[in-house]
Amino acid sequence: MTEHLKIIVSNDVIKRLTALPAAAQTKGLEFMLKFQTDPRSPGINYETIKAARDKNLRSVRIDQNYRGIVFRAPKDNVFVWLHIDTHDDAYAWAAKRKLSVNPVNGALTLTNLNFVEETVQRQAPSSRPAAESSSDQTAPAQPEPAFAALSDRDLMALGAPEEMLPAVRTLRSEGDLDAMREELPVEAYEGLFLVLAGDAVSSILAERETRVDQDIDTEDFARAAERDESRSRFYVVEGENDLQAILSAPLEQWRVFLHPTQRRLATRHLNGPGRVLGGAGTGKTVLAMHRAKYLANALLGTNRKLLFTTFTTNLALDIEDGLKSICSPEQLARIDIINLDALVFRLLKARRYEHEIAFDFEAKCGSIWETAMADFESSLGVSREFVREEFEQVVLAQGLATRDDYREASRRGRGALLSRKKRDALWEIFENYRLQLSAKGLKEPDDAYRDACAILAQEGQAPYAHAIIDETQDFGPQALKLIRALVPPGPNDLFFVGDGHQRIYAKNKASMGHCGIDIRGRAKKLYLNYRTTEEIRREAVSLLEGIPIDDLDGGSDELTRYKSLLHGPTPRHIAGASMEAIRDGCKDFIARCLSDNPDTKIGVMAPTTKLRDQLAQQLREAGYQVATVNHRERLIGSQGRKDAQIFAMTLHRAKGLEFDAVAIAVHRELDENLRKLVYVGLTRAKRAAVLFD
């Protein structure tokens, strides 16, 4: 690329390019690569667009039929690719648009001027004769404009382009805001939504870490393109092969364009552990992967590594695939991607640990527990189920090793009070159980985590420079203590992402602070759902009504400020359906989805493998190609995936995946645990969903 030139590509161009016919797509890619080499070459014929409102827009000829729309900055060193289309459509698109720099937050913004004018005209007072207007006296009064109390500077600080202010001033409700969403920068839509939810502009800007106290040169398009807000929709080309790598890859917008909050969190320097909460579909895992790339890049040239861990094997495999798409081989070599159970197994095996970790309680420990429970006496005044829960939620969760530890332990939230005599009697059962496990060479995972912490403390050297933890809500206290032990305290040491609403594995809620992880001043939230429609999100959230949700650090979380960017049909919820009705309903749902779009990918989910397999077989008998997604298996690239459009899985396996449409069959009453599972399943859907219970 010629020195001092800056080539910028909008996300609209990448979307448009991948949607073109194959021949036009090839020509478009070749032309853009040629353009990148020297946009001032005499071979590039810039044509003035007479009808354009922005006099800096130019047309470039890709072939006889297609034109590109390029912004050529007045300073002549910045070129922004904005659009590709057929000749007439490209010119019509350009006639309506203006590229500018927000004078308050400095972001690069593209505005549809026709939309603004039409919106203002539509909302203007009627110019009907007075005789006609008298009938309006009985009409309900219009609500006041929603943002009347905000200054123009406030609106632009939130991200609204200056040219959009007249249209924003017409908004009177959340529905009006939703109707304008596609015309607004994503940060403006989010900021205005949060104002409607009751947040102050100052608190929104502080949470985002947006600076509005600097002088902005509205003619400096190069500087504007570098700001986080701009980079959510514009990509700055950095090297000769950079553009080709972006344009030639599959269309995965998350690899390139991040919400400004995500980008800041991915690249910010932290003086200690950080935590990001976010509802389903808010891009937590995407953020975590970009954070891993950022930290891995800083480790190049060292022998230190970064741990990227999550709860399940499946998610670790899917994350590995995602990191391969954004990291260089050198960066990837600095990242150890593994689920925590596998990591503990590897760590302890390398140190000749004498016990097998019993990850499957029923298969390995169930009979031993029952033998230990032979000493259980009903005179204790508690149930047999209570005893097991006491062991899991108090003894294992707190890492208690002695009778005295148990006597002094907090039992908050356990309900029944236990005298010292009763605690001593229960400890006899717990100690006997552990002795019998040890005699068979077994340890429960939480006790193995505790042993691993002790070994690392004895060695005095943590094996990782940094750790990134996905799905934090599924880790219990001993797991978090082990993660703390794997990385030495210091800058950028631990980075957690999670969502208490999606806790489907952890039996014991864990407070980071109680596990030696201090996140004070370094806790953030993501609010916008990029995957699921608002209608599906609301249906999923309704399932959690009345269930207290924690923030992973001893506080509570809420969903009132979460919002989906997309809209679609309300999902169907069919209660009390027979198996025959579920079978026929699933087939009808799939047929409708494929009729609307033959390329639709559909997830079929159930709480058990038995029901999953039954549904899969019925769909195969109906003539559909169905792939079963099993434990410890990648969704993409696995055997039998190529021709499948329907993927059958358990609700547990659905974690971390996404589909165009989802059908869930539970065939039983929704208790609290199942409601959380169904919440996870429903929020895998992008456009359509049906639930049978």
C-alpha positions as CSV (number, residue, x, y, z in Angstrom):
1,M,0.0,0.0,0.0
2,T,1.3,3.4,-0.9
3,E,2.8,5.3,2.1
4,H,0.5,7.7,4.0
5,L,-2.6,6.3,2.4
6,K,-5.4,4.8,4.6
7,I,-7.9,2.3,3.2
8,I,-11.0,1.7,5.2
9,V,-13.8,-0.8,4.5
10,S,-17.3,-0.7,5.9
11,N,-19.1,-3.8,7.1
12,D,-21.8,-3.1,4.5
13,V,-19.2,-3.7,1.7
14,I,-18.2,-7.1,3.1
15,K,-21.9,-8.1,3.4
16,R,-22.7,-6.9,-0.1
17,L,-19.6,-8.6,-1.6
18,T,-20.5,-12.0,-0.2
19,A,-24.1,-11.7,-1.5
20,L,-23.1,-10.9,-5.1
21,P,-23.2,-13.6,-7.9
22,A,-19.9,-15.6,-8.0
23,A,-18.5,-13.9,-11.1
24,A,-19.3,-10.4,-9.8
25,Q,-17.9,-11.3,-6.3
26,T,-14.6,-12.4,-7.9
27,K,-14.3,-9.2,-9.9
28,G,-15.2,-7.1,-6.9
29,L,-12.5,-8.8,-4.8
30,E,-9.9,-8.4,-7.5
31,F,-10.8,-4.7,-8.0
32,M,-10.7,-4.0,-4.2
33,L,-7.3,-5.6,-3.9
34,K,-6.0,-3.6,-6.9
35,F,-7.5,-0.5,-5.3
36,Q,-5.7,-1.2,-2.1
37,T,-2.3,-1.2,-3.8
38,D,-2.8,2.4,-4.9
39,P,-6.2,4.1,-4.8
40,R,-4.7,7.1,-6.7
41,S,-3.6,5.1,-9.7
42,P,-4.7,6.6,-13.1
43,G,-6.3,3.2,-13.8
44,I,-9.0,3.8,-11.2
45,N,-11.7,6.0,-12.8
46,Y,-13.5,8.0,-10.2
47,E,-16.8,9.3,-11.4
48,T,-18.7,12.2,-9.7
49,I,-22.2,11.4,-8.5
50,K,-24.2,14.4,-9.5
51,A,-27.2,13.6,-7.2
52,A,-25.0,12.8,-4.2
53,R,-25.6,15.0,-1.1
54,D,-22.1,14.2,0.1
55,K,-19.8,15.7,-2.5
56,N,-16.9,13.5,-1.3
57,L,-18.6,10.3,-2.6
58,R,-17.3,8.8,-5.9
59,S,-18.3,5.9,-8.1
60,V,-15.6,3.4,-9.3
61,R,-16.2,1.0,-12.2
62,I,-15.8,-2.7,-11.2
63,D,-17.2,-4.0,-14.5
64,Q,-19.9,-3.2,-17.0
65,N,-22.7,-3.7,-14.5
66,Y,-21.3,-3.1,-11.0
67,R,-20.1,0.0,-9.3
68,G,-18.3,0.6,-6.0
69,I,-19.1,3.7,-3.9
70,V,-16.0,5.2,-2.3
71,F,-15.6,8.2,0.0
72,R,-12.5,10.2,-0.9
73,A,-11.6,12.5,2.0
74,P,-10.8,16.1,1.3
75,K,-7.3,15.6,2.6
76,D,-6.8,13.1,-0.1
77,N,-5.1,10.4,2.0
78,V,-8.2,8.5,3.2
79,F,-10.4,6.3,1.1
80,V,-13.5,4.5,2.5
81,W,-15.2,1.7,0.7
82,L,-18.9,2.1,1.5
83,H,-21.0,0.1,-1.0
84,I,-21.1,-2.2,-4.0
85,D,-24.1,-2.7,-6.3
86,T,-25.4,-2.6,-9.8
87,H,-24.9,0.8,-11.5
88,D,-28.3,2.4,-10.9
89,D,-28.8,1.0,-7.4
90,A,-25.3,2.1,-6.4
91,Y,-26.0,5.6,-7.5
92,A,-29.4,5.7,-5.8
93,W,-27.8,4.5,-2.6
94,A,-25.1,7.1,-2.8
95,A,-27.5,9.9,-3.4
96,K,-29.0,9.5,0.1
97,R,-25.9,9.1,2.2
98,K,-23.4,11.2,4.0
99,L,-20.2,10.1,5.8
100,S,-19.2,12.4,8.6
101,V,-17.3,12.5,11.9
102,N,-19.4,12.9,15.1
103,P,-18.2,16.2,16.6
104,V,-18.6,15.0,20.2
105,N,-17.4,11.3,20.4
106,G,-15.3,11.5,17.2
107,A,-16.8,8.4,15.6
108,L,-17.1,7.8,11.8
109,T,-20.8,7.6,10.9
110,L,-22.8,7.1,7.8
111,T,-26.3,8.7,7.6
112,N,-29.2,8.1,5.4
113,L,-30.3,11.7,4.9
114,N,-33.5,10.8,3.1
115,F,-34.6,8.7,6.0
116,V,-34.0,11.7,8.4
117,E,-36.1,14.0,6.2
118,E,-38.9,11.5,5.7
119,T,-39.1,10.8,9.4
120,V,-39.2,14.5,10.4
121,Q,-41.8,15.2,7.7
122,R,-44.0,12.2,8.9
123,Q,-43.9,13.5,12.5
124,A,-44.5,17.2,11.6
125,P,-47.8,18.8,12.7
126,S,-50.6,18.5,10.2
127,S,-51.3,21.4,7.9
128,R,-55.0,20.6,7.6
129,P,-57.6,23.4,7.7
130,A,-58.8,24.4,11.1
131,A,-62.3,23.0,10.4
132,E,-60.8,19.5,10.0
133,S,-58.5,19.7,13.0
134,S,-61.4,20.3,15.4
135,S,-62.2,16.6,15.3
136,D,-58.7,15.9,16.7
137,Q,-59.7,17.4,20.1
138,T,-61.1,14.0,21.1
139,A,-58.0,12.1,19.9
140,P,-55.6,10.9,22.6
141,A,-52.7,13.2,23.3
142,Q,-49.4,12.3,21.8
143,P,-46.7,11.4,24.3
144,E,-43.9,13.9,24.7
145,P,-40.7,13.3,22.7
146,A,-38.7,10.7,24.6
147,F,-35.4,12.6,24.6
148,A,-36.6,16.2,25.0
149,A,-34.5,16.6,28.2
150,L,-31.3,15.7,26.5
151,S,-29.1,18.3,24.7
152,D,-27.8,17.8,21.2
153,R,-24.4,17.2,22.8
154,D,-25.8,14.5,25.0
155,L,-27.4,12.7,22.0
156,M,-24.1,12.9,20.0
157,A,-22.1,11.7,23.0
158,L,-24.3,8.6,23.1
159,G,-23.4,8.1,19.4
160,A,-26.2,9.7,17.4
161,P,-24.8,11.4,14.3
162,E,-25.3,15.1,14.1
163,E,-27.3,14.6,10.8
164,M,-29.6,12.2,12.6
165,L,-30.6,14.5,15.5
166,P,-33.8,15.9,13.9
167,A,-35.1,12.3,13.5
168,V,-34.0,11.3,17.0
169,R,-35.9,14.2,18.3
170,T,-39.1,12.7,17.0
171,L,-38.9,9.5,19.0
172,R,-41.6,9.1,21.6
173,S,-41.3,5.4,22.7
174,E,-39.2,2.3,22.7
175,G,-41.1,1.1,19.7
176,D,-40.2,4.2,17.8
177,L,-36.5,3.6,18.7
178,D,-36.7,0.0,17.5
179,A,-38.1,1.2,14.2
180,M,-35.0,3.5,13.8
181,R,-32.5,0.8,14.9
182,E,-31.0,0.0,11.5
183,E,-30.3,3.6,10.7
184,L,-28.5,4.3,14.0
185,P,-25.0,3.3,15.0
186,V,-25.2,0.4,17.4
187,E,-23.8,2.5,20.3
188,A,-26.4,5.2,19.7
189,Y,-29.2,2.6,19.7
190,E,-27.9,1.1,22.9
191,G,-27.3,4.4,24.6
192,L,-30.8,5.7,23.8
193,F,-32.4,2.4,25.0
194,L,-30.5,2.7,28.3
195,V,-31.8,6.3,28.7
196,L,-35.3,5.0,28.2
197,A,-34.6,2.3,30.9
198,G,-33.7,5.1,33.3
199,D,-29.9,5.4,33.1
200,A,-28.3,8.9,33.1
201,V,-26.2,9.9,30.2
202,S,-23.2,10.4,32.5
203,S,-23.4,6.9,33.9
204,I,-23.7,5.3,30.4
205,L,-20.6,7.2,29.2
206,A,-18.7,6.3,32.3
207,E,-19.6,2.6,31.9
208,R,-18.4,2.7,28.3
209,E,-15.3,4.8,29.2
210,T,-16.3,7.1,26.3
211,R,-14.3,10.4,26.3
212,V,-16.3,13.5,25.3
213,D,-13.9,16.1,26.7
214,Q,-11.6,16.3,23.7
215,D,-11.5,18.5,20.7
216,I,-12.6,16.6,17.6
217,D,-11.3,17.5,14.1
218,T,-14.4,16.6,12.0
219,E,-12.1,16.6,8.9
220,D,-9.7,14.0,10.3
221,F,-11.3,10.9,8.9
222,A,-8.2,8.8,9.5
223,R,-8.2,9.4,13.2
224,A,-12.0,8.9,13.4
225,A,-11.7,5.5,11.8
226,E,-9.3,4.3,14.6
227,R,-11.8,5.0,17.4
228,D,-13.5,2.0,19.0
229,E,-17.0,3.3,18.0
230,S,-16.0,3.5,14.3
231,R,-14.4,0.1,14.3
232,S,-17.7,-1.6,15.1
233,R,-18.6,-0.8,11.4
234,F,-15.4,0.2,9.6
235,Y,-12.2,-1.8,9.2
236,V,-8.9,-0.1,8.7
237,V,-6.7,-2.1,6.3
238,E,-3.3,-2.6,7.8
239,G,-1.1,-4.6,5.4
240,E,-0.8,-6.0,1.9
241,N,-2.5,-9.3,2.7
242,D,-4.9,-8.0,5.3
243,L,-7.8,-7.1,3.0
244,Q,-7.6,-10.4,1.1
245,A,-7.7,-12.4,4.3
246,I,-10.8,-10.5,5.4
247,L,-12.7,-10.7,2.1
248,S,-11.8,-14.3,1.3
249,A,-12.9,-15.7,4.7
250,P,-16.5,-16.8,5.4
251,L,-18.8,-14.0,6.4
252,E,-18.2,-14.0,10.2
253,Q,-18.7,-10.4,11.2
254,W,-17.6,-11.0,14.8
255,R,-14.1,-11.7,13.6
256,V,-13.7,-8.1,12.4
257,F,-16.4,-5.8,13.7
258,L,-16.8,-5.6,17.5
259,H,-19.2,-3.4,19.5
260,P,-17.1,-0.6,20.9
261,T,-17.6,-1.8,24.5
262,Q,-16.4,-5.3,23.4
263,R,-13.4,-3.9,21.7
264,R,-12.4,-1.7,24.8
265,L,-12.9,-4.7,27.1
266,A,-10.9,-7.0,24.8
267,T,-7.9,-4.6,24.8
268,R,-7.9,-2.7,28.0
269,H,-5.2,-3.0,30.6
270,L,-6.5,-4.3,34.0
271,N,-4.6,-4.1,37.2
272,G,-6.2,-7.4,38.4
273,P,-9.0,-9.8,37.7
274,G,-11.9,-8.6,35.5
275,R,-15.4,-9.9,35.0
276,V,-18.0,-9.3,32.3
277,L,-21.6,-10.3,32.7
278,G,-24.1,-10.5,29.8
279,G,-27.3,-12.3,28.8
280,A,-27.4,-14.9,26.2
281,G,-26.3,-13.7,22.7
282,T,-24.5,-10.6,24.0
283,G,-21.2,-11.7,22.6
284,K,-19.4,-12.8,25.8
285,T,-17.5,-15.6,24.2
286,V,-16.6,-13.4,21.2
287,L,-15.2,-10.9,23.6
288,A,-13.3,-13.5,25.5
289,M,-11.7,-14.8,22.3
290,H,-10.6,-11.4,21.2
291,R,-9.2,-10.8,24.7
292,A,-7.2,-14.0,24.3
293,K,-5.8,-12.9,21.0
294,Y,-4.8,-9.5,22.5
295,L,-3.0,-11.1,25.5
296,A,-1.4,-13.9,23.4
297,N,0.1,-11.3,21.1
298,A,1.8,-9.7,24.1
299,L,3.3,-13.1,25.0
300,L,5.0,-13.5,21.6
301,G,8.7,-14.0,22.1
302,T,8.3,-15.5,25.6
303,N,7.9,-19.0,26.9
304,R,4.7,-18.1,28.9
305,K,1.2,-19.2,27.9
306,L,-2.4,-18.1,28.4
307,L,-5.1,-20.5,29.6
308,F,-8.5,-20.3,28.0
309,T,-10.8,-22.6,29.9
310,T,-14.5,-23.4,30.1
311,F,-16.6,-26.0,31.8
312,T,-17.4,-28.5,29.0
313,T,-15.3,-30.3,26.4
314,N,-17.7,-29.3,23.7
315,L,-17.3,-25.6,24.4
316,A,-13.5,-25.9,24.5
317,L,-13.5,-27.5,21.1
318,D,-15.8,-24.8,19.7
319,I,-13.7,-22.1,21.2
320,E,-10.6,-23.6,19.7
321,D,-12.2,-23.4,16.2
322,G,-13.2,-19.8,16.8
323,L,-9.7,-18.8,17.9
324,K,-8.2,-20.5,14.9
325,S,-10.2,-18.1,12.7
326,I,-8.9,-14.9,14.4
327,C,-5.4,-15.8,15.6
328,S,-2.1,-16.3,13.8
329,P,-0.4,-19.6,14.3
330,E,2.1,-17.9,16.5
331,Q,-0.6,-16.3,18.7
332,L,-2.5,-19.6,18.9
333,A,0.7,-21.4,20.1
334,R,0.6,-19.1,23.2
335,I,-3.0,-20.2,24.1
336,D,-3.8,-23.4,26.0
337,I,-7.5,-24.2,25.2
338,I,-8.9,-26.9,27.5
339,N,-11.9,-27.5,29.7
340,L,-11.0,-27.4,33.4
341,D,-11.7,-31.0,34.2
342,A,-9.3,-32.1,31.5
343,L,-6.7,-29.6,32.7
344,V,-6.9,-30.9,36.3
345,F,-6.6,-34.4,35.1
346,R,-3.5,-33.5,33.0
347,L,-2.0,-31.4,35.8
348,L,-2.4,-34.1,38.5
349,K,-1.3,-37.0,36.2
350,A,1.9,-35.2,35.4
351,R,2.6,-35.1,39.1
352,R,1.8,-38.8,39.6
353,Y,-1.4,-38.2,41.5
354,E,-2.4,-41.4,43.1
355,H,-6.2,-41.0,42.7
356,E,-8.6,-41.2,39.7
357,I,-10.9,-38.2,39.5
358,A,-14.5,-39.4,39.6
359,F,-16.1,-37.0,37.2
360,D,-19.1,-39.4,36.7
361,F,-20.6,-39.6,40.2
362,E,-23.3,-42.2,39.4
363,A,-20.9,-44.6,37.7
364,K,-17.9,-44.2,40.1
365,C,-19.2,-43.0,43.4
366,G,-22.9,-43.8,43.7
367,S,-22.6,-47.2,45.3
368,I,-19.8,-46.1,47.6
369,W,-22.0,-43.2,48.9
370,E,-24.8,-45.6,49.5
371,T,-22.5,-47.9,51.6
372,A,-21.3,-44.9,53.6
373,M,-25.0,-43.9,54.2
374,A,-25.5,-47.2,56.0
375,D,-24.7,-45.2,59.2
376,F,-27.4,-42.7,58.4
377,E,-30.1,-42.5,61.2
378,S,-33.5,-41.0,60.7
379,S,-33.3,-39.6,64.2
380,L,-31.0,-36.9,62.8
381,G,-34.2,-35.2,61.6
382,V,-33.0,-34.7,58.0
383,S,-33.5,-36.6,54.8
384,R,-31.0,-38.8,52.9
385,E,-31.1,-36.2,50.1
386,F,-30.3,-33.5,52.6
387,V,-27.1,-35.4,53.6
388,R,-25.8,-35.5,50.1
389,E,-26.6,-31.9,49.5
390,E,-24.9,-31.0,52.8
391,F,-21.7,-32.8,51.6
392,E,-21.8,-31.1,48.2
393,Q,-22.9,-27.6,49.2
394,V,-20.9,-27.2,52.5
395,V,-18.1,-29.8,52.7
396,L,-17.0,-29.9,49.1
397,A,-17.8,-26.3,48.3
398,Q,-15.8,-25.0,51.2
399,G,-13.0,-27.6,50.9
400,L,-13.5,-28.8,54.5
401,A,-11.0,-31.5,55.6
402,T,-11.6,-32.0,59.3
403,R,-14.4,-32.3,61.8
404,D,-13.3,-29.0,63.4
405,D,-13.6,-27.3,60.0
406,Y,-17.1,-28.6,59.6
407,R,-18.1,-27.6,63.1
408,E,-17.1,-24.0,62.4
409,A,-18.3,-23.8,58.8
410,S,-20.9,-21.4,57.6
411,R,-24.1,-23.1,56.4
412,R,-25.9,-20.0,55.1
413,G,-28.8,-20.9,52.9
414,R,-29.0,-24.5,54.0
415,G,-32.2,-24.1,56.0
416,A,-32.1,-26.6,58.8
417,L,-30.0,-25.8,61.9
418,L,-27.6,-28.5,62.9
419,S,-26.3,-28.9,66.5
420,R,-22.7,-29.9,67.1
421,K,-23.9,-33.4,67.8
422,K,-25.7,-33.7,64.5
423,R,-22.7,-32.2,62.6
424,D,-20.4,-34.7,64.3
425,A,-22.8,-37.6,63.2
426,L,-22.9,-36.3,59.6
427,W,-19.1,-35.9,59.6
428,E,-18.7,-39.6,60.4
429,I,-20.6,-40.3,57.2
430,F,-18.6,-37.9,55.1
431,E,-15.3,-39.1,56.5
432,N,-16.2,-42.7,56.0
433,Y,-17.3,-42.0,52.4
434,R,-14.0,-40.2,51.6
435,L,-12.0,-43.1,53.2
436,Q,-13.8,-45.6,51.0
437,L,-13.3,-43.5,47.9
438,S,-9.6,-43.3,48.7
439,A,-9.3,-47.0,49.2
440,K,-10.6,-47.5,45.7
441,G,-8.2,-44.8,44.4
442,L,-11.0,-42.2,43.7
443,K,-11.5,-38.6,44.5
444,E,-14.5,-36.4,43.8
445,P,-13.6,-33.5,41.5
446,D,-13.9,-30.8,44.1
447,D,-11.5,-32.6,46.4
448,A,-9.1,-33.1,43.4
449,Y,-9.3,-29.4,42.7
450,R,-8.4,-28.8,46.4
451,D,-5.4,-31.2,46.1
452,A,-4.3,-29.5,42.9
453,C,-4.3,-26.1,44.7
454,A,-2.2,-27.5,47.5
455,I,0.3,-29.0,45.0
456,L,0.6,-25.7,43.1
457,A,1.1,-23.8,46.4
458,Q,3.9,-26.3,47.4
459,E,5.6,-25.8,44.0
460,G,5.4,-22.1,44.4
461,Q,5.1,-21.4,40.6
462,A,1.9,-20.8,38.7
463,P,1.9,-22.4,35.2
464,Y,0.2,-19.6,33.3
465,A,0.7,-15.9,32.7
466,H,-3.0,-15.2,32.2
467,A,-6.3,-17.1,32.2
468,I,-9.6,-16.4,30.4
469,I,-12.6,-18.2,31.8
470,D,-15.8,-18.7,29.7
471,E,-19.2,-19.7,31.2
472,T,-17.9,-18.8,34.7
473,Q,-21.4,-19.4,36.2
474,D,-20.8,-23.2,35.8
475,F,-17.7,-23.3,38.1
476,G,-18.0,-23.9,41.8
477,P,-15.9,-22.5,44.6
478,Q,-13.1,-25.1,44.5
479,A,-12.8,-24.6,40.7
480,L,-12.5,-20.8,41.1
481,K,-9.8,-21.3,43.8
482,L,-7.9,-23.6,41.4
483,I,-8.1,-21.0,38.6
484,R,-6.8,-18.4,41.0
485,A,-3.8,-20.7,41.8
486,L,-3.0,-21.3,38.1
487,V,-2.1,-17.7,37.5
488,P,0.1,-15.4,39.6
489,P,-1.7,-12.2,40.8
490,G,-0.9,-9.2,38.7
491,P,-2.0,-7.1,35.8
492,N,-4.4,-8.8,33.3
493,D,-4.2,-12.0,35.3
494,L,-7.8,-13.4,35.2
495,F,-10.7,-12.5,32.9
496,F,-14.1,-14.0,33.5
497,V,-17.2,-13.9,31.4
498,G,-20.5,-15.5,32.4
499,D,-24.2,-15.3,32.9
500,G,-26.0,-16.5,36.1
501,H,-29.2,-17.1,34.1
502,Q,-27.4,-19.9,32.2
503,R,-26.1,-21.8,35.2
504,I,-26.9,-25.4,34.3
505,Y,-24.0,-27.4,35.7
506,A,-22.7,-25.9,39.0
507,K,-24.4,-27.3,42.1
508,N,-22.8,-24.6,44.3
509,K,-22.9,-20.9,43.5
510,A,-19.5,-19.3,44.0
511,S,-18.6,-15.8,45.0
512,M,-15.4,-14.7,43.4
513,G,-14.5,-12.5,46.3
514,H,-14.8,-15.5,48.7
515,C,-12.4,-17.4,46.4
516,G,-9.6,-14.9,46.5
517,I,-10.6,-13.1,43.3
518,D,-11.1,-9.4,43.8
519,I,-13.0,-7.8,40.8
520,R,-13.9,-4.5,42.5
521,G,-13.7,-1.7,39.9
522,R,-13.2,-4.2,37.1
523,A,-16.7,-5.5,36.5
524,K,-18.7,-4.7,33.4
525,K,-21.9,-5.8,31.6
526,L,-22.9,-6.3,28.0
527,Y,-26.6,-5.5,27.2
528,L,-27.2,-6.0,23.5
529,N,-28.2,-9.4,22.2
530,Y,-27.0,-9.9,18.7
531,R,-28.3,-13.4,18.1
532,T,-31.9,-13.8,19.3
533,T,-35.0,-11.8,18.4
534,E,-36.5,-9.7,21.1
535,E,-39.6,-11.9,20.9
536,I,-37.6,-15.1,21.6
537,R,-35.6,-13.4,24.3
538,R,-38.7,-12.3,26.1
539,E,-40.2,-15.8,26.0
540,A,-37.0,-17.3,27.3
541,V,-36.7,-14.6,30.1
542,S,-40.3,-15.3,31.2
543,L,-39.2,-18.9,32.1
544,L,-36.9,-17.5,34.8
545,E,-39.5,-15.3,36.5
546,G,-39.2,-15.7,40.3
547,I,-35.8,-17.4,40.1
548,P,-33.1,-15.4,41.9
549,I,-30.0,-14.8,39.7
550,D,-26.6,-13.9,41.1
551,D,-23.8,-11.9,39.6
552,L,-21.1,-14.5,40.3
553,D,-19.7,-12.4,43.1
554,G,-22.3,-12.5,45.9
555,G,-24.7,-9.9,44.4
556,S,-27.8,-10.2,42.2
557,D,-28.2,-9.7,38.5
558,E,-31.2,-8.6,36.5
559,L,-32.4,-8.7,32.9
560,T,-34.3,-5.4,32.6
561,R,-31.5,-3.6,30.7
562,Y,-30.9,-6.5,28.2
563,K,-32.2,-5.9,24.7
564,S,-32.2,-7.8,21.4
565,L,-31.4,-6.0,18.2
566,L,-33.6,-8.2,16.0
567,H,-37.3,-8.8,15.8
568,G,-39.3,-11.7,14.5
569,P,-42.4,-13.9,15.2
570,T,-43.4,-14.7,18.7
571,P,-42.2,-18.3,19.5
572,R,-44.9,-20.9,20.1
573,H,-45.3,-22.5,23.5
574,I,-47.4,-25.6,23.4
575,A,-48.2,-27.0,26.9
576,G,-49.3,-30.6,27.7
577,A,-48.5,-32.0,24.2
578,S,-48.6,-35.7,23.7
579,M,-45.6,-37.5,22.1
580,E,-47.6,-37.7,18.9
581,A,-48.4,-34.0,19.0
582,I,-44.7,-33.2,19.6
583,R,-43.6,-35.4,16.7
584,D,-46.2,-33.8,14.3
585,G,-45.5,-30.3,15.7
586,C,-41.8,-30.6,15.2
587,K,-42.2,-31.8,11.6
588,D,-44.6,-29.0,10.8
589,F,-42.3,-26.4,12.4
590,I,-39.3,-27.7,10.4
591,A,-41.3,-27.8,7.1
592,R,-42.4,-24.2,7.6
593,C,-38.8,-23.1,8.4
594,L,-37.3,-24.8,5.4
595,S,-40.1,-23.5,3.2
596,D,-39.3,-19.9,4.3
597,N,-35.6,-20.5,3.7
598,P,-34.2,-23.7,2.3
599,D,-30.8,-23.0,3.9
600,T,-32.2,-22.8,7.5
601,K,-30.2,-24.6,10.2
602,I,-32.4,-26.1,12.9
603,G,-31.6,-27.3,16.4
604,V,-33.9,-30.0,17.9
605,M,-33.4,-30.3,21.6
606,A,-34.5,-32.4,24.5
607,P,-33.5,-32.8,28.2
608,T,-32.4,-36.5,27.8
609,T,-30.5,-38.5,25.2
610,K,-33.5,-40.9,25.0
611,L,-36.0,-38.3,24.0
612,R,-33.3,-36.6,21.7
613,D,-32.8,-39.9,19.9
614,Q,-36.5,-40.6,19.6
615,L,-37.1,-37.3,18.0
616,A,-34.1,-37.7,15.7
617,Q,-35.4,-41.1,14.5
618,Q,-38.9,-39.8,13.8
619,L,-37.5,-36.9,11.8
620,R,-35.3,-39.3,9.8
621,E,-38.3,-41.5,9.1
622,A,-40.0,-38.3,7.8
623,G,-37.2,-38.0,5.2
624,Y,-35.0,-35.3,6.9
625,Q,-31.2,-35.5,7.1
626,V,-30.5,-35.3,10.9
627,A,-27.1,-35.1,12.6
628,T,-26.9,-36.1,16.3
629,V,-24.6,-33.8,18.3
630,N,-22.9,-35.9,21.0
631,H,-20.7,-35.1,24.0
632,R,-17.1,-34.3,23.3
633,E,-17.8,-33.5,19.7
634,R,-17.4,-30.4,17.5
635,L,-20.5,-29.2,15.8
636,I,-18.7,-28.0,12.7
637,G,-16.5,-30.4,10.7
638,S,-17.8,-33.5,12.4
639,Q,-18.7,-36.6,10.5
640,G,-22.3,-36.5,9.0
641,R,-22.5,-32.7,9.2
642,K,-22.1,-31.8,5.5
643,D,-25.6,-32.5,4.3
644,A,-27.5,-32.0,7.6
645,Q,-29.7,-29.1,8.2
646,I,-31.2,-30.5,11.4
647,F,-29.1,-31.1,14.5
648,A,-30.4,-33.1,17.4
649,M,-28.9,-32.7,20.8
650,T,-29.6,-32.5,24.5
651,L,-30.3,-29.1,26.1
652,H,-26.9,-29.4,27.9
653,R,-25.1,-29.8,24.6
654,A,-26.8,-26.7,23.1
655,K,-24.7,-24.4,25.3
656,G,-22.5,-22.2,23.1
657,L,-24.2,-23.1,19.8
658,E,-26.6,-21.1,17.6
659,F,-29.2,-22.0,14.9
660,D,-31.6,-20.2,12.7
661,A,-34.5,-22.0,14.4
662,V,-34.9,-24.2,17.5
663,A,-37.5,-26.8,18.5
664,I,-37.5,-27.9,22.1
665,A,-39.4,-30.9,23.5
666,V,-39.3,-31.6,27.2
667,H,-42.5,-33.6,27.7
668,R,-42.7,-32.9,31.4
669,E,-43.4,-30.2,34.0
670,L,-40.8,-27.3,33.9
671,D,-39.1,-27.3,37.3
672,E,-36.5,-24.7,38.1
673,N,-33.5,-26.7,36.7
674,L,-35.4,-27.5,33.5
675,R,-36.5,-23.9,33.1
676,K,-32.9,-22.8,33.1
677,L,-32.1,-25.5,30.5
678,V,-34.9,-24.4,28.3
679,Y,-33.8,-20.7,28.7
680,V,-30.4,-21.8,27.3
681,G,-32.0,-23.8,24.5
682,L,-34.4,-21.0,23.4
683,T,-31.7,-18.4,23.3
684,R,-29.7,-20.5,20.7
685,A,-32.4,-19.5,18.1
686,K,-31.8,-16.6,15.8
687,R,-35.3,-16.3,14.2
688,A,-37.8,-18.8,15.2
689,A,-38.6,-21.2,18.1
690,V,-41.2,-23.6,19.4
691,L,-41.4,-25.2,22.9
692,F,-43.4,-28.4,23.7
693,D,-43.8,-29.2,27.4
